[in-house]
Amino acid sequence: MTAPLALEPAHTALVLVDLMDRIVALPLEPRKGTEALATCEELAAAFRSAGAPVVLVRVERPGVTEQPPGSGLVAGLRKEGDIEIVKRTIGGFQDTGLDDRLRERGVTTLVFGGIATNLGVESTARAAADLGYDLVFVEDAMTAFTAAEHEASVRLDFPRLGSVVPAAAVTFSAG
């Protein structure tokens, strides 16, 4: 059993990567995209209630006049006050202004969820680590194209970058 975290809402943001209809609908493992999405939505509600920022990162293909159907965020995911970032690379920091937007809010810790664990989530997290953020990975708020890819990230890579926890362990400190 993982001990609950006591995150400071004033310095913590939730970063959810590529929760778009066309990506959530893909055949994913070790859980369906809709299952990871449901956990991400619960986390987002908890972060909003605590007054902590929610960052929604989605991808757009560069150099095309029209994005494929399902390229927007899943309907209802974005709420007023959330930060939406559009990336054109695998990670969410390159040429998006995300670092500046987090720094101006005093954020020092990032909590991650999204799809795919080993691609968009991991690439964004690696850049965040390089920028000096403290990282938390919510294992049951992520999924990938194969269970092996997901497991490699959460068992081998993420522990070197931060803490890996289940959603149930994500809590906020009072004050």
Secondary structure, 3 states (H helix, E strand, C coil): CCCCEEECHHHEEEEEECCEHHHHCCCCECCCHHHHHHHHHHHHHHHHHHCCCEEEEEECCCCCCCCCCCCCECCCCCCCCCEEEEECCCCCCCCCCHHHHHHCCCCCEEEEEEECHHHHHHHHHHHHHHCCCEEEEEEEEEEECCHHHHHHHHHHHHHHHCEEECHHHEEECCC
